[in-house]
């Protein structure tokens, strides 16, 4: 039985290229792990509105109507509200 084997000869130049490629891949992997861990540990605010819609009863035109919406911060950082508008 005859078997053919391919032998890969790595010269000094090929070994150096392989080492550079492996080092680059390791750096990319470490960067990806670091970025993912940073996103997990970052503190961020999370706005939560138990009541998102409120419909007023019919009123006479020109009557002022008021409703308070409660906004809770379920996150770990301070929640800053810069703009609110009615839709």
Buried (B, 14 or more C-beta within 10 A) or exposed (E): EEEEEEEEEEEEEEEEEEEEEEEEEEEEEEEEEEEEEEEEEEEEBEEEEEEEEEEEEEEEEEEEEEEEEEEEBEEEEEBEEEEEEEE
